[in-house]
Amino acid sequence: MYNHANGFENLFNDDQDYELFLNRIIKHTTSVATYFSYCLMPNHFHFLLETKPEEEIQKIMTGTHFEKKISRSFANAFSGFSLKMNKKYSRMGSLFKQNLKSRLISDEIDFCSTSRYIHSNPVHHDFVTNMDEWKYSSYNLILENSTTWIDISGVLEYFGNIHEFIKYHKQPIELKIKEKSYF
């Protein structure tokens, strides 16, 4: 799952903004999703997550349909964050682009390469030289085994162990470039 700020704005301007966003994500969405990797960039974010089984969500949240419960959880996190940012920065209007984007992870290789892509975003955008220098991602949390909301054991299951996780993340990323036809 990923999204971007509207226009050329930033979503996060200081440490408190990053922290507030993560706290809202944890508070409103961990009951409906399991998180494996994330990276928050100044103007966009990426999450590698899996929605929890319908039966598990039904036990926690009664009422409406399964998909609406998931949608409502994320909407609460994002709208609350937007309201706080609008107030803090005296701004008006939508903070995020209209719709969240997501794509289905097809297999273990896709899971691993998506995790690496997410963690390497700050390097790709020239904010840092190495992934472990960016404090707004799950990379260091996984290395340190220091979180309760990222499913570290689930991540390492895909990679085999922490050493394979590190080795895989050090591989270069192949960017897919769309071929264009010019007539």
Rosetta blueprint (number, residue, H / E / L):
1 M L
2 Y E
3 N E
4 H E
5 A E
6 N L
7 G L
8 F L
9 E L
10 N L
11 L L
12 F L
13 N L
14 D L
15 D H
16 Q H
17 D H
18 Y H
19 E H
20 L H
21 F H
22 L H
23 N H
24 R H
25 I H
26 I H
27 K H
28 H H
29 T H
30 T L
31 S L
32 V L
33 A E
34 T E
35 Y E
36 F E
37 S E
38 Y E
39 C E
40 L E
41 M L
42 P L
43 N L
44 H E
45 F E
46 H E
47 F E
48 L E
49 L E
50 E E
51 T E
52 K L
53 P L
54 E H
55 E H
56 E H
57 I H
58 Q H
59 K H
60 I H
61 M L
62 T L
63 G L
64 T L
65 H L
66 F H
67 E H
68 K H
69 K H
70 I H
71 S H
72 R H
73 S H
74 F H
75 A H
76 N H
77 A H
78 F H
79 S H
80 G H
81 F H
82 S H
83 L H
84 K H
85 M H
86 N H
87 K H
88 K H
89 Y L
90 S L
91 R L
92 M L
93 G L
94 S L
95 L L
96 F E
97 K L
98 Q L
99 N L
100 L L
101 K E
102 S L
103 R L
104 L L
105 I L
106 S L
107 D L
108 E H
109 I H
110 D H
111 F H
112 C H
113 S H
114 T H
115 S H
116 R H
117 Y H
118 I H
119 H H
120 S H
121 N H
122 P H
123 V H
124 H H
125 H L
126 D L
127 F L
128 V L
129 T L
130 N L
131 M H
132 D H
133 E H
134 W L
135 K L
136 Y L
137 S E
138 S L
139 Y H
140 N H
141 L H
142 I H
143 L H
144 E H
145 N L
146 S L
147 T L
148 T L
149 W L
150 I E
151 D L
152 I H
153 S H
154 G H
155 V H
156 L H
157 E H
158 Y H
159 F H
160 G L
161 N L
162 I H
163 H H
164 E H
165 F H
166 I H
167 K H
168 Y H
169 H H
170 K L
171 Q L
172 P L
173 I L
174 E L
175 L L
176 K L
177 I L
178 K L
179 E L
180 K L
181 S L
182 Y L
183 F L
